[in-house]
Amino acid sequence: MPILRLDDASLSYGQAGSHGPQVLLVQGVGCVGEGWRPQIDDLARDHQVAWLDNRGIGGSLPCSGPVTIEAMGQDLRRLLDHLGWQRAHAVGHSMGGLLVQELARSAPERVASLSLMSTLRRGRDATVPSLHSLRISLRARFGAERSRWLAAAELAFPRPYLATLSEDERLRLVRLIFCSDFLVTPPIVRRQIAALFRHRGGDMAPLQRIPTLIVTGALDVVVKTALSDELRAHLPHARIERFADAGHGVPLHHPAAVNQLLRAHFAAAG
């Protein structure tokens, strides 16, 4: 993928699609842009799509600057400038939802719509793990590598869904999402978690003028669905869609339904 060189970071990004509305896809903690693949392949048929690895992760190296929600949010603005996009539909998953909120806060004129998936208003609220997610994280740290990756899959997907997949299919999904060294909690992941811990929210007024879609999984063990409800309480104009059988990885669990929601949301936003 091409690299955008900044003063204090490098951004590895991708593009697909040659015509139509412009869409920016942003991932969360420990994740790489390729995790949007089902959305990229579908939307690129009639949209211009861009995605990136956030600073310090995946192909976005080196990174000498800060890893904060604010810095990563400004990276999105710089990428839009580099692409020559004046205005884009911004889609963020998990921490990526905070980053596109930051983009909308600092440059609302650049955001045609917001799609906030499995995310929240204050990063700090996601840094206190539930007992269930803590157990999953511990299982992902010990044992054979294959078993650890399979355990990590439970952070994104509920067990009933995983039971419908073969082990190879589970491994393909989880390796699509996470950076290659995710199991050892690399320094960049620790820095991203620290960025979440320091994030206490921000002014929501600029976002209230932007068409917003919130998507959440009722079985999310990483960002509890109640936190998406709290986000919507500060964005009363937003539409919220809850998937009763999904966890944190809604875009990969229900790609067709999510893509349909995104298409309808973009069209309505104009």
Beta strands, then each sheet from edge to edge (+ up, - down):
strand 1: 3-5
strand 2: 10-16
strand 3: 22-26
strand 4: 48-52
strand 5: 88-93
strand 6: 111-117
strand 7: 212-217
strand 8: 239-243
sheet 1: 1+ 2- 4+ 3+ 5+ 6+ 7+ 8+
end
